[in-house]
Amino acid sequence: MASAGTYPRLLLEIGTEEIPARFLPEAIAKLKENAAGLLTEQRIPYGDIRAFATPRRLALIAEIAESQTENEKEVWGPPVNVAFDKDNKPTKAAEAFARSNGMAIEALLRKEKGKGTYLVAAIKESANPTAGLLPELLAKLILSLAFPKSMRWGEGSIRFPRPIHWILALYRNEPVGFEIEGIKSGISTRGHRFLSPVVVDVRDDRTYFNALKDNLVVLDTEERKKMILDGARQLALSIDASIVEDETLLNHVAYLVEYPVPVLGTFPVQYLSLPEELLITVMKGHQKYFAIRGNNGKLTNHFVVVSNTKQENAAMVARGAQKVIKARFEDARFYYEDDKKISLAERLEGLKKVVFHDKLGTVHAKSERISVLAKYIAEKSCPARIVDAGNAGRLSKVDLISGVVFEFPELQGIMGSYYALNDGLGKDVALAISEQYLPAFSGDRIPSSELGIVISLADRIDSIASFFMLGMAPSGTEDPFALRRQALGIISILSQTKSELLLADLFAKALEPYPECDKTKIIDEIILFFEQRLDPLLQSAGYPYDAVAAVTHFVRTEPVVTIRDRADAIIVLKKAANYELFLQLMKRVNNIAPVDDMTPPDTGRFVQDEEKALWAAFSDIKPKIEQGVAARKYADAIASISSLAAPINTFFDKVLVMDKDEAIKQNRLALIKAVQTTAFSIADFAKLI
C-alpha cells in the first residue's frame, strides 16, 4: 500500500540478549513483511517501511497514516427462500443473520449469486484512529516473528530466539503503550552492552539513530559493513597488502557487532606452509577473520578481526585473536601432516565403512561406479585420459575420511587434491579431484580441466541414475539429494563444453550396475526430468516459453548443446516478417500428418500435378534441410522449409488428401508425413504461438 505523501512515523525497537547473527537477515525481512501485512489487514495506509538489526535489537521505522481508510464490506447470508417463509415472514435464520451483523432485517439487501438470491449485509467499517489500534497491532507484530530456533524464558510462554529485555514504541513521538507477558513498552533504548551500558530515553524518532550512535551502537547494517570493509582495507594497505574480500563473511560479521572496529593481527610465519584454502577456512569458518593477501598474490601471516569494542582496546583484541588462531592453526597442521602419512590409495579401503545410502551401499561402491563412468566418458570425449579418469574417479571421495575434511567438510575435494600431489599422482589428477564438485550452484564456474569435467559429470550422473532407480526422484519441493542442482550442473557442463555426449547414453551406462531395473522406463523418467530443468533455465535466460517448449524434447536424442542453438533459431524465426505465414503453413501440415511413422510415398501413385510438384520441390530441398540440421545451422534449415510454402499451400488448396481410394489417400498422407518429419527435425513448430 503506497502513500500519497509523508505519513507520521512509527518507531519500534525490540531489545534482546544477543541473537545469533545467522537469524538476523531473515528477521529484518520478516519484520518488514509482517508489518506491511498487518497494516494492510487493518486498512492503515503506509509509506516507507525500514527494518534494522544488531545482535541486541530489532528495529522498525514506518510511515503510517493517522487513521484507517473507510470500507464497506458485504457479508452473504442465507438464501431468501430460507430466510423467509411462504408468507414472507422472516425466519430464525434471517433474524440470526441480521442480529450477528448488527442490522435490522429491513436493512438487509437481496442479491443474485449463481442460481439463487441471498440476503446480504452491507457493513460500513469506519476509519478509526491509528494510535488506538497500534498497541494490539505491535504486540501481534512482535509475536508473529518466527525464527529457525526459539526459546522460552522465566515463566512466560512467548517464544523468541533470545529473551526480550525492553520494547521501545513511539508514534508521532508519543509513547505507544502495550505489554507482552510483563514486558511493558516504553520510550527507552539501551546503548552498547559494554561500551555504553546506559538507558537512553528517545523523545523523537528522527534523533533515534544519533541517540544510539552517541552510545556506540551503529544501527544500520550497511553502515556497519562499510565501516568493516573500509577499516579492513586500510589496515591491509598499511602492510602493502589487501584483504581477501568475502561478501558472505562480511554480511555475517556485520551482524555480530554493534560497533565494529577492525583490528590487525598476525600469526607465526610457519603456518603459511599449510594449504591456503585451509588457512582461509580456519580464519573464516572458525574465527570470522579476514585473511590478507600480499601483492605477490600469496597469503601473508596477517589477518583482520572485527571487534565490538573501542579502538583503544585494539592491542588487547589482537593478542587474544592471535592466541586463538595459533591454536586453531596448530590443530589444522596436526591433521594435515597426519593425513599425508597415509596415501589416498591406502585409505581407499576405509570408504567401505562409510555408507553412501543404505540402499546404494558404501562410498567405496559409489567411487567404483564413478570410476567406471569416468572411463566411459573419457573414452567418448578424451580417449587419451581413460586411465587417469578411472584413477581420479576411484580416489575422488577418499579425502572424506581424512582428518582435515572431518574438521572442515567444506574442504572436501580441495584437500584431496593436495593429498594427490603429495602421493605423486600428478597435477591433472589432483586438479580433477579438486574440481569434482563444480559447479557448486547455479551460475558457478564449471571445471577448467578435461579430467575435472569427466569426474564432475560421472559423480552427478551416478547420483541421479541411482536415486531414480530407487524411485527417489524429487517431488514437489522435496529434493533431499539435491538432484535438481546435480542436473543443472550436468546441463551447464555439457552446454559450455559443447559436448557431443548424449544423456540417454550416459544414463544407460550409469544404470548398468543395476541389471534388475527397467532401464527404458528409468531413462525416460530421467530425460523428462532434464526437460523440466531446461524449461525454466532457458526461460530465465530470456527465451519465450513457446520457443522453449518447441525444442526441449530434443534432449532425448541430441546433445544438450543443440537445445539452445535450436532456441536461437526460433528467435530468428519469430522476428522474421513471414513468421505468421510460416506458422500457418506448419499448422496445415501438422493438422493432417499421421501420428505414426510412415514409409516414403510411392511416386507412381501420384495422380495430380500438385502432389507431384510438392514431392519434387520437397525432394530438391530436403538435402539442404538435413545439411542445415547436421551442421546445426537451424535458422538456415528453417529458411529452406519456408521455400516450400507455395507448393504446400497449392497442394492443400487443390488436392483432396482423404481420397476415396485408400491407396491414394495413404500415399498422400505419407507425402505430408515426410514433409512434417523433416520440418520437425528442427523444432516442434506446433508449440509456437
KESEBA-277066 format. One record per residue: residue in one letter; z, y, x of N, C-alpha, C, O in turn. Coordinates in steps of 0.1 Angstrom, whole numbers, plus 5000, padded with zeros to 4 digits. Layout:
BEGIN
aZYXZYXZYXZYX...
end
This chain:
BEGIN
m500049885009500050005000500050125009501050155016a499050205009498850315018499450445012499350455000s499950535020500450655014499450765014498450765021a499650855004498750965003499151075012498351165015g500351075016500951175025502051125033502250995034t502951205038504051165046505251145036505651245030y505851035036507051005028508351025037508251015049p509451035030510751035038510850905045510250805042r511650905056511750785064513050705062514150765060l512850575063513950485062514150435076513250395083l515450425080515850365093516750255091517850265084l516450135096517350015095517449955109516449935116e518649935113518949865126519949755123520949775117i519549635128520449515127520949485141520149445150g522249505143522749485157523349355158524149305149t523049285169523449145171523949115185523949205193e524448995187524548945200523148915205522248915198e523048885218521748875225520948755218521248645218i519748795212518848705206517848655217517348735225p517548525217516648465227515248545227514748575216a514748575238513548655239512348595232511548675226r512248465232511048405226511048425211510048405204f512248455204512248475190511748615186511348635174l511748715195511648855191510248895187510148965177p509148855193507848895189507548855174507048935167e507948735171507648695157508648765147508248795136a509848795152510848865144510349005140510449055129i509649075150509149205147508049195136507949275127a507149095138506049085128506549055114506149105105k507548965113508148925100508949045094508849065082l509649125102510349235097509349335090509649385079k508249365097507249445090506649385078506549455067e506249265079505549195068506449185056506049205045n507749145058508649125047509049255041509149265029a509149355049509449495044508349535035508549585024a507049525039505949565031505849485018505549545008g506149355019506149275007507249314997506949314985l508449345001509449384992509249514986509549544974l508649614994508349744989507249734978507349794968t506249654981505249634971505749564958505449604947e506649474960507249404948508049494940508049484928q508649594946509449694939508649814935509249914929r507349814937506449924933506850054940506850164934i507250044953507650164961506450194970506250114979p505750294969504650334978505250354992506350404994y504450315002504950335016503750375025502550355021g504050425036503150465046503250385058503150255058d503550445070503650375082504950295083505950345079i504750175088505950085090505950035104504949985109r507050065112507050015126508349935127509349965122a508249835136509349745138509549735153508549745161f510849725158511149715172512149605174512849565165a512349565187513349465190513749475205512949505214t515049465207515549445220516449315219516649265208p517049265230517849145228519049165218519449075212r519449295217520649315208520349385195521349415187r519149405192518949475179517449455174516549435182l517349455161516049465154516049595146517049625139a514949665147514949795140513649815132512649765136l513849885121512649915113512650065109513650115105i511550135111511350265107510150275097509050235102a510350315085509250305075509250435067510250495063e508050485064507850595055507750545041506750475038i508650575032508550525018508850635008509550725011a508250614997508250714986509650724980510450634981e509950844974511350864969511550794955512650794951s510450744949510650674936509550574935508550574941q509850474926508850374922507750444915507850554910t506650374914505550414905505750354891506350244890e505350424881505450374867504550254866503550244873n504850164857504050054855504150004840505150014834e503049944836503049884823502649734824501549714829k503449644820503049504821503049444807503649484798e502249344807502149264794502749124796502549054805v503649094786504248964786503748894774503848934762w503148784776502548704765503548614759504348544765g503448614745504448534738503748414730502748374734p504448374719503848264712502648294704502348414702p501848194700500648224691501148284678502248254673v500248364672500648434660500948324649501848354641n500148214648500448114638501748044640502247974630v502448054651503748004654504748114651505848084647a504448234654505348354653505548394639506548464636f504648364630504748404616504448284607503648194610d505248274596504948164586503848194577503148294578k503648114567502448124558502548254549501548304544d503848304548504048434541504048554550504348664546n503648534562503548634572504948694576505048814579k505948614575507248654578507548604593507148484596p508248684601508448634615509348514615510348504608t509048424624509848304626510848334637510848444643k511648234640512648244650511948264664512548334673a510748204666510048224678509748374681509848424692a509248434670508948584671510148664674510148754682e511248634667512448704668513048694683513448794689a512948574687513548544701512648614712513148674721f511348614710510448684719510648834719510748894730a510748894707511049034707512349074713512449174720r513348994710514749024715514749014730515449094737s514148904736514148884750513449004758513749024770n512549074751511849184757512349324753511749424756g513449324744514049444740513149524731513149654732m512349464723511449534714511649494700512049374697a511149574691511149544676509849454674508849474681i509949364665508849274662507549364658506449324662e507849474651506649554647505949624659504849664658a506649634670506049694682505249604690504549644700l505349474687504549374695503049384691502649404680l502249364701500849364700500249224697500949124700r499049214691498349084689497049094698496249184696k496948994706495748984715495148854715495748744714e493748854717493048724717493048674732492948744741k493248544733493148474745492648334743493248254735g491448294749490948164746490448154732489748244727k490948054725490548044711491648084701491648054689g492748144707493848184698494248334699493748404708t495148374690495648504690497148494693497848414687y497648584702499048564706499748704705499148804705l501148694704501948814705502048854719502148774728v502048984721502149044735503049164734503049254726a504049164744504949274746504449364757504349314768a504049484754503649584764504849664768505349744761i505349634780506549684785506349794796505649764806k506849914793506750014803507850014813509050014809e507550004826508550004836508650144842507650194847s509850204841510050344845510050344861510250244868a509950464866509950494880511350534884511750644882n512150434889513450464894513550524908512650494916p514550594911514650654925514750544935515450444933t514150554946514150454957515550444963515950334966a516350554964517650544970518550444963519350374970g518450434950519250344943518850194944519650104942l517650174948517050034950517249984964517249864966l517450074974517450034988518649934991518449844999p519849964986520949864990520549724988520749634997e520149694976519749554974518549504981518449394986l517549604983516349564990516549535004516049445010l517349625011517649605025518449475028518149405038a519449445020520149325021519249205020519349105028k518349215010517349105008516449095020516048985024l516049205026515149205037515749135049515149055056i517049165052517749105063517848955061517648875071l518248915049518348775047517048695046517048575047s515948775045514648705044514048665057513148585058l514648715068514148685081514448545086515648495085a513448475089513548335094513248325109512448395114f513948235116513848215130513748065133514147985125p513148035145513047895149514347825149514447705145k515447895153516747835152517747945148517648055152s518647905139519647995134521047935134521147815137m522048025132523447975133524248045122523848145117r525347985119526348045111527548075120527748005130w528348175116529548205124530648245115530548285104g531848225120533048255112533048165100532748055100e533448235089533548155076532348195067532248155055g531348265073530248315065529248205062529248095069s528248235053527248135050525848175054524948105054i525748305058524348355062524048295075524848265083r522648285077522148225090521348335097520548405091f521548345110520748435118520748375132521648295135p519848415141519848355154521148375162521548295171r521748495160522948525167523848615157523248675148p525148615158525948685149525548835148525248895158i525648885136525349025133526649105135527649065129h526649215143527849295145527849425138528849475134w526649485135526549605128525249625121524249565125i525249705111523949745104523949895103524949955098l522949955107522650105106521550115095520550055096a521850195085520850225074520850365070521950415065l519750435071519650575067518350585059517250535063y518450665048517150705041517250855038518250895032r516350935042516351075041517551135048518151235044n517951065059519051105068520351095060521351155064e520351015049521650985042521950835043521050755043p523250795044523550655046523150575033523150625022v522750455036522450355025523550255026523550175036g524350255016525550165017525250025010524850014999f525549925018525549785013526349695022526749735033e526549575018527349485026526849345025526349295015i526849275037526449135038527549055043527849065055e528248985035529348895039530348965048530648915059g530849085044531849155051531249255062532049325067i529949245064529349335074528849455066527849445059k529549575067529149695060528149775068528349795080s527149825061526149915067526850045070527850085063g526350125080526950245083525850335090524650315088i526350435097525450535104525550525119525050615126s526150415124526350395138525450295144525150195139t525050325157524450225165525250205178526350275179r524850125187525650105199524750115211523550075211g525250165222524550175235524450045242524749935236h523950045254523749935263525149865264526149925266r525149725263526449655263527249685275528449695274f526649695287527449705299527349855305528349905310l526249915304526050045310526550165301526850265306s526550145288527050245279527550185266526950205256p528650115267529250035256529950125246531150115244v529250225240529850315231529150305217528050255216v529950355207529450365194528850505192529550595195v527650515187526950645185526550655171525850575165d527050765165526550805151525150855151524850945160v524350815142523050865141522950945128523050895117r522651075129522551165117521151195113520851235102d520251165122518851205120517951095125518051055137d517151035116516250925121515350965132514850885140r514951095133514051145143514651155157513951155167t516051155158516651155171517251025174517851005185y516850925166517450785169516950735182517750675190f515750745186515250695198515950765210516350695219n516050895209516750965220518250925221518750925232a518850905210520250865210520450735217521350715225l519450645215519550515222519250535237519950475246k518250615240517850625254518950695262519150665273d519650795255520750855262521850755266522650785275n521850645258522850545261522250415267522650305265l521150445274520450335282519950215275520050105279v519350255263518550145255517150205253517050305246v516150135258514750165255514350075244514049955246l514150135232513850055220512450005220512249885216d511450085224510050045222509649945233509849965245t509249825228508849725238507749765247507749735259e506749835242505649875250506149975261505549975272e507150055258507650145268508350065279508250095291r509149965275509849875284508849805293509049795305k507749755287506749685295506149775306505849735317k505849905302505249995311506250025323505850035334m507550035319508550065330508549945340508749965352i508449825334508549705343507349695352507449675364l506149715346504849705353504749815364504349785375d505049935360504850045369505850025381505550055392g507149995377508149975388507849865397507949875409a507349745391507049635400505849665409505849625421r504849725404503649765412504049855423503649835434q504949955420505350045431506149975442506050005453l507049885438507749805448506849725456507049715469a505849655450504949575458504149665467503849625479l503749785463502949875471503749925483503149945493s505049925481505849975493505849875504506249915515i505449755502505349655513503849615515503549505520d502949705510501549685512501049555506500349475512a501449535493501149415486500949445471501049565467s500749345463500649365449501249245441501349135446i501749275429502449165422501349075416500249115413v501748945414500948855406501148885392502048845386e500148965386500349005372500248895362499248805364d501048885352501148775343501548835329502748875328e500648845320500948905307501948835299502848895293t501948695300502948615293504348645299505348665291l504448645312505748675318506248815315507348835312l505348915315505649055312506249065298507249125296n505549005289505949005275507348945273508148995266h507548835280508848765279510048855285511048875279v509748895297510848975304511149105296512349145296a510149165290510449285282511449265271512049355267y511549145266512449115255513849055261514649015253l513949045274515149005280516149125283517349105285v515649245283516349355288516249475278515349485271e517349565278517249685270516949805279516449905275y517249795292517049905301516449835314517249805323p515149825315514549745326514549825339514049945340v515049765350514949825363514449715373515149625376p513149725377512649625387513249635400513549745405v513549525406514249515419513449425428513049315424l513249465441512549385451513549295458514649335462g513049165459513849065466513048985476511848995476t513748915484512948835494513548695494514648665489f512848605501513348465503512848415517511948475522p513448315522513148275536511648235537511048175528v511048275548509548255550509248105550508148075547q510148025554509847885555509347815542508647715542y509747875531509347825518507847845514507347785505l507247935522505847965520504947845523503747845521s505547745530504747625533504547535520503747445520l505347565510505147495497503947535490503447655492p503347455481502147495474502447625466503447635460e501547725466501747845460501947835445502747915439e501247735439501447715424502947675421503547715411l503547595430504847555429505847675430506747695423l505547755440506447875442506347965430507348015425i505147995425504948085414505648025402506248105394t505547895400506147835388507647845388508247865378v508247815400509647835401510047975398511047995391m509348075404509748215402509548255387510448315381k508448215381508148255367508948165357509648225349g508848035358509347945348510847945348511447945337h511447935360512947925360513648055360514648075354q513148155368513848275371513248405364513948505364k512048395359511348505353511148615363511248735360y510848575376510448675386508948685387508248595384f508548805392507148825395506848795410507548855418a505948705413505548675426504748795432504248875425i504648805445503948915452502948855462503348765470r501748905461500648855470500248965479500149085475g500048925492499649025502498249065501497449005493n497849155509496449205509495449095514494249105511n496048995521495148885525495048775515494348675517g495548805503495448705492496448595491496448525482k497348595501498348485502499648545497499948665498l500548445491501848485487502648535498502548485510t503448635496504448685505505848625502505948555491n506848645510508148595507508948705500510148725503h508248775491508948875483508748845468507848775464f509548905460509448885445510049015439510749085445v509749025426510349135418511149065407510648995399v512449105406513249065394513549185386513749295391v513549165373513749285364515249275359515649185352s516049375363517449375360517649455347516849525343n518849435341519249505329520349595333521349605326t520249665344521249755349520649875356519449895356k521549965362521050085368520550055382520749955388q519750155387519150145400520150135411519850065421e521250195409522250195420522850055422523550025432n522649965412523049825414522049735419522149615419a520849795424519749705428520049615439519649505439a520849665449521149575461521949455457521649345461m522949475448523649355443522849265435522949145436v521949315426521049235419520149155428519949035426a519649215438518749145448519449035455518848925456r520649065459521448955466521648835457521448715461g521948855444522148745435520948675432520848545432a519848745431518548685428518048595440517548495438q518248655452517848585464518648455466518048355470k519848455462520748335464520248225454520148115458v519948265442519448175432518148115435517947995434i517148205439515848155442515748065454514947965454k516648085464516648005475517047865471516547765476a518047855463518547725458517447655450517247525452r516747725442515647665434514547615443513947505442f514147695453513047655463513547535471512647455474e514747535474515247415482515147285474514747185479d515447295461515247175452513747145451513347025452a512947245450511447215449510947155462510147065461r511447205473510947145486511447005487510646915492f512646975483513046835484512146745476511746635481y511846775463511046695455509646685461509046575461y509046795466507746795471507646705484506746615485e508546715493508546635505508746485502508146405508d509646465492509946325489508746265482508446145485d508046335474506846285467505746245477505046145475k505646325488504546295498504746165506503846125512k505946115505506245995513505545875507505345775514i505245875494504545765488503145815483503045915476s502145745486500745785482500545765467501245685461l499545835462499145815448498845675445499245625434a498145605454497745465452498945375451498945285442e499945405459501145325459501945345446502645265441r501845465441502645505429501945455416502545445405l500645415417499845385405500545275397500545285385e501145175403501745065396502945125387503245065377g503545235391504645285383504145335370505045355361l502845365368502345415355502445305344502345335332k502645175349502745065339504145075332504345005321k505045155337506345175330506345295321507345325314v505245365320505145485312504245465300503045435302v504845475288504045445276503145565272503745675271f501945545271501045655266501145665251501445775245h501045555244501245535230501545395227500945305233d502445375217502945235215501745135211501945015212k500645195205499545105201498445115211497345045209l498545195221497445205231497845175245497145185255g499145125246499545085259500145195268500545295263t500045165281500745255291499745355296498545355293v500245455304499445555310498545485321497445525324h499045375326498245295336496945245329495845255335a497145195317495945145309495045255306493845235307k495545365303494745485300493945525312492745555312s494645525324493945565336492845475339491745515344e492945345337491845245339490745275330489545265334r491045315317489945345308489245475312488045485312i489945575317489345695322488445665334487345725335s488945575343488145535355486845475351485745515356v486845385341485545325337484645425330483445425333l485245505322484445615315483845715326482645755325a484645745335484245845346483045785353482145865356k483145655357481945595364480745595355479645615360y480845575342479745575333479145715333477845725333i479945815331479445955330478845995343477746055343a479445955354478845985367477545925369476545985375e477445795365476145725366475045805359473845805363k475345865347474345935339474046075345472946125343s475046135351474946285354474946305369474246405374c475646235377475746255392475946115399477046085403p474846035399474945895404475545885418476145785421a475445985426476045975440477545975440478145945450r478146015429479646035428480345925421481445935417i479645805418480245705409481545655415482545645408v481545625428482745565434483945665434485045635430d483645795438484645895437485145915423486345945421a484245915413484645935399485645835395486645865388g485345705398486245595394487545615401488545585394n487545645413488845665421489645785415490845765413a488945895413489646015408490245985394491346025391g489445915386489945885372491145795372492045815365r491145695381492245595382493545665387494645635382l493445765396494545835401494945965394495946025398s494245995384494346135378495746155372496146275371k496346055367497646075360498846035368500046035363v498645995381499745945389500846045391502046015392d500446175392501446275395502446295384503446365385l502146235372503146245361504446185364505446225358i504446095374505746025377506246075391507146015397s505746195395506246255407507446335404507646375393g508246365414509546445413509246585408509846635400v508246645415507946785411507446805397507946885390v506546715392506046725379507146695369507146745358f508046605372509146575363509946705361510446725350e510146785371510846905370510047015365510547105357f508747015368507847125364506547065357505547055364p506647025344505546955338504247035338503146975337e504347165338503147245338502347235350501147285350l502847175361502047155373501347025374500846985385q501346945363500546815363499146845366498546945361g498546755374497146775379497146865391496546825401i497746975391497847065403498546995415498046985426m499746935412500446865422499646735426499646705438g499046675417498246555420497146585431496846505439s496546705430495546745439496146765453495546725463y497346815454498046835467498346695473498146675485y498846605465499146475470497846395474497846315483a496746425467495446355470495046405484494546325492l495146535487494846585500495746525511495346495522n497046515507497946455517497646315520497946265531d497046245510496646105512495246085519494845975521g494646195521493246195528492146155519491146095523l492346175505491346135496490146235495489146205488g490246345502489046435502489246555492489846535482k488546665496488746785487488146765473488646815464d486946685472486346675459487246595450487346635438v487846485454488746415445489946495442490346495430a490446565451491646645449491346755439492146785430l490146825440489746925431489546865417489946935407a488946755416488746685403490146665396490246685384i491146615403492446585397493046715393493646715382s492846825400493546955396492847015384493447095377e491546985382490747045371490646955359489946995349q491246845359491146755348491546805334491046765324y492446905334492946955321492147075316492547135306l491147115324490347235320489247185311488647085313p488847265301489547395296490847365289490847265280a491847435291493147415285493347475271494147435263f492447565268492447635255491147695252490247705261s490947735240489647795236489347915244490148015245g488147915251487748035259488148015274487748095282d488947915277489347885291488147845299487147795293r488247855312487147815321487047665321488047595319i485847615323485647465325485747425340485747515348p485847305343485947265357484847315365483647325360s485047345378484047405386483247305394482147325399s483747175394483147075402482546965394482946945382e481546895399480946775392482046675388482046625377l482846635398483946535395484946585385485446515377g485246715386486246775377485746765362486446735353i484446795361483746785348483846635343484146615331v483446545352483446405348484846355343484946295333i485946385351487246345347487746405335488346345326s487446535333487946605321487246545309487946525299l485946525309485246455298485846325295486146285284a485946245306486446105304487846095297488046015288d488746185302490046185296490046225281490646155273r489246325278489246375264488546265255488946245244i487446215260486646115252487445995249487445935238d488245945259489145835257490145855246490445775238s490745975247491846005237491246015223491845955214i490146085221489546095208489145955203489445915191a488445875211487945745207489145655203489145585193s490245655212491345565210492145595197492445505189f492345725194493145765182492345745170492845715159f491045775170490145745159490145595156490045555144m490045515166490145375165491345325157491345235149l492445395160493745365153493845425139494845405132g492845505135492845565122493745685122494345725112m493945745134494845865135494045995138494446075146a493046015130492246135131493046245125493846225117p492846375130493546485124493346495109492246465105s494346545102494146565088494846695084496046715088g494146775076494746905072495146985084494447015094t496447025084496947105096497647015106498047065116e497646885103498246785113497346745124496246695121d497746765136496946725147497846695159497846765169p498746595158499746575168499246545182499946565191f498046495183497546455196496446565201495746535211a496446675195495546785199494146745200493446785210l493646665191492246615192491246725189490146715194r491546815181490646925178490447005191489247035195r491547035198491347105211490547025221489747075229q490846895221490046805230488546805227487746815236a488246805214486846815210486146945214485046945219l486847055212486347185216486147195231485147255236g487047125239486847125253485647045257484847085266i485346935250484146855253482846935250481946935258i482947005238481747085234481547195245480347225248s482547255249482447365259481847315272480947385277i482347205277481847155289480347115288479547145296l480047035278478646985276477647105274476547095279s478147205267477247325264477047405277475947435281q478147435284478047525296477347455307476747525316t477447325308476747255319475347205315474647155324k474947235303473647195298473447045300472347005304s474446975297474446825299473446755289473346805278e472846655294471946575285472746455279472146375272l474046445282474746325276474846335261474946445255l474746225255474846215240476246165236476846075242l476846235226478146205222478246055217479245985220a477246015209477245875204477345775215478045675214d476645795226476645705238478045705244478545605248l478545825246479845845253480945765245481745705251f480945785232482045725224481745575222482745495221a480545535222480245385222480845325235481445215234k480745385246481245335258482845335258483445245262a483345445252484845465252485445355243486645325244l484745305233485245205224485145065228485544975222e484445045240484244905245485544835247485644705245p486644895251487944825253488544765240489444695240y487944805228488444765215487344685208486744735198p487044565212485944485206486144455191485144425185e487344455186487544415172487244535163487144505151c487044655168486944765158485444775153484544715159d485344845142483944875137483444995144483645115140k482644975155482145085163481345185155481545305156t480445125147479445215140480245315131479945435130k481245265123482045345114482845445122482845565118i483445405133484245505140483445605147483845725146i482345575153481445675159480945775149480845895151d480645725137480145815126481245915122480946025120e482545865122483645955119483846055130484146175127i483646015142483846105154482746205154483046325156i481546165151480446265152480646365141480346485143l481046325129481346415118482446515122482346635119f483446465129484546545134483946655143484446765143f483046615152482446715161481546815153481546935156e480846775143480146865135481046965129480747085128q482246925124483147015118483747115128484247225125r483847075141484247165151483147265155483447385158l481947215155480847305158480647415148480247535152d480847385136480647485125481447615127480847715128p482747605128483547735130483247795143483247915145l482947705153482747755167481447845167481547955173l480447805161479147885161479348005151478848105155q479947985140480148095131480948205138480748325136s482048165145482848265152482048335163482348455167a480948275168480048335178479048425172478148485179g479048435158478148535151476948465144476148545139y476848335144475748275138476048265123477148225119p475048295114475248285099475548135095475048045102y476348125085476747985081475647895077475747775080d474547955071473447865068472647815080472147705080a472547905090471847865102472647755109472147665115v474047765109474847665115474747535107474547425113a474747535094474647415086473247345088473147225087a472247425092470947365094470747295107469847215109v471747305116471547255130472647155135472347075144t473847165129474947095135474746945134475246865142h474046895124473846745123473046685135473146565137f472346765142471646715154472546665165472046595174v473846695164474746645174474846495174475346435183r474346435163474346285162473346225171473546115176t472246295174471146235181470746315193469946265201e471146435195470746525205471846575214473046575209p471646615226472646675234473246795228472546875221v474546815230475246935224474547065227474547155219v474047075239473447205243472247245234471947365234t471647155228470447185220470847255207470047325200i472147235202472547295189472447445189471947505180r472947505199472947655200471547705201471147805196d470647625209469247665211468547665197467747755194r468847565189468247555176468747665167467947735160a470047695168470547805160469947945164469648025156d469647955177469048085182467648095176467148205172a466947975175465547985169465648015154464748085149i466647975147466848015133467048165132466548225123i467848225141468048365141466748435142466448535135v465848395152464548455153463748445140463048535136l463748325134463048305122463548395111462748455103k464848415110465448495099465048645100464948715090k464748685113464248825115462748845113462248955113a462048735111460548735110460248795096460948775086a459048855096458548915083458248815073458348835061n457848695078457448585068458548485065458248375061y459748525067460848435066460948375052461048255050e460848465042460948415028459848325024460048225017l458648365029457448275026457648145033457248035027f458148145045458348015052459347925044459147805043l460447985039461447905032460847845019461047735016q460047925012459347875000458447755004458347664996l457747775015456847665020457647535022457247425018m458847545030459647435033460247375020460447255019k460547465011461147414998460147324991460547224985r458947364990457847294983457747154989457647054983v457747145003457647025010458946935007458846815004n460046995009461346915008461646864994462246764992n461246944984461546904970460846774966461346704957i459646744972458946634967458946514977458546404974a459346544990459346445000460346334997461446364993p459946204998460946094996462046105006461946155017v463246045001464446045010464245945021464545975033d463645825018463545725028462345745037461345815033d462345685049461245695058460045625052460145525044m458845675056457545605051456645595063456745665073t455745495062454745475072453745595071453645645060p452945625081452045735080450945705069450745585066p450345805064449345785053448145715058447745725070d447445655049446145595052445045695049444745725037t444345735060443345845058442245795049441545875043g442045665048440945615039441245625025440345615016r442545655021442945665007442945815003443145834991f442645905012442546045007441346064998440246015001v441546134987440446144977439946294977438746314977q440846384977440446524975440346594989441046554999d439546694989439346775002440646835007440846845019e441446884997442646955001443646865009444346915018e443746735005444646645012444046615025444846595035k442746605026442146575039442346695048442546675060a442146815043442346935051443746945056443946985068l444746915048446146925052446446825063447046855073w445946705061446146605072445546645085446046625096a444246695084443546735096444346855103444546845115a444746955095445547065101446847015107447247055118f447546925100448846875105448646795117449446805127s447646705117447346615129447046705141447346665153d446446815139446046905150447246975156447346995168i448147015147449347105151450547015155451447065162k450646895150451846815153452146795167453346815171p451146775176451546765191452146885196453046885205k451747005191452347135196453747145191454647195199i454047095179455347105174456247015182457347045186e455746895184456546795192456846845206457846825212q455746905212455946955226457047065226457847075235g456947155215457947265215459347205213460247255220v459547105205460847045203461346975217462446995221a460346905223460746835235461046935246461946905254a460447045247460647155257461847245252462247335260r462347215240463447295234463047445232463847535233k461747465230461247595226461047595211459947585205y462247595204462247565190461647685182461047655171a461747805187461047915180459547895180458847925170d459047845191457547825192457147715182456147715176a458047605181457747495172457747545158456847505150i458647635154458647695141457447775138456847765127a456947845148455747925146454547835144453647865136s454547715150453447625148453447575134452447555128i454647545129454747495115454247605105453547575095s454547725108454147835099452647845098452147885088s451947795108450447795107449947695097448747705093l450747605092450347515081450547575067450247505057a450947695066451247755053450047745044450247695032a448847785048447747785039447347645034447247625022p447147545043446747415038447847345030447547275020i449147375033450247315025450147375011450247305001n450147505010450047574997448847534988448947504976t447747524995446447484988446647344983446147304972f447247254991447447114987448247104975447947034965f449347174974450247174962449647244950449847204939d448747344953448147404941447047324935446747334923k446347244943445147174939445247024937444546964930v446346964943446446824943447646774935448746834936l447446684926448546624918449046504926448446394928v450246524932450846424941451146294933450846184938m451746314921452146194913450946144905450946144893d449946104912448746044906449145914899450045844902k448345884888448545764880448245644889448945534886d447445654898447145544907448245534918448445624926e449045424917450245414925449945424940450745484948a448845364944448445364959448145504963448645544974i447445584955447145724959448345804959448545884968k449245784949450545864949451345834961451845934968q451545704965452345674977451745734989452445774999n450345734990449745785002449945935003450145985014r449946004992450146154992451646184996451946275003l452546094990453946114994454146095009454946155015a453445995014453545965029453046085037453646115047l452046155032451546275039452646385039452846445049i453246405027454246505026455446465035456046555041k455846335035456946295043456646315058457646355065a455446295062455146315076455346465080455846495091v454846555071455046695074456546735074456946805083q457246685064458746715064459446665076460246735082t459146535080459846475091459646555104460546575112t458446595106458046675118458746815118459346855128a458646875106459247015105460747005106461347095113f461446905100462846905100463446845113464646825114s462546805122463046765136463546895143464146875154i463247015138463747135144465047175138466047205145a465147175125466247215117466147175103465047145098d467247165096467247125082467047255074467947325070f465747295072465347425066465847435052465947545046a466147315046466647325032468047385031468447425020k468747395042470047455042470047605043471047675041l468847665046468747805048468647875035468147825025i469148005034469148085022468348215025468248295016
end
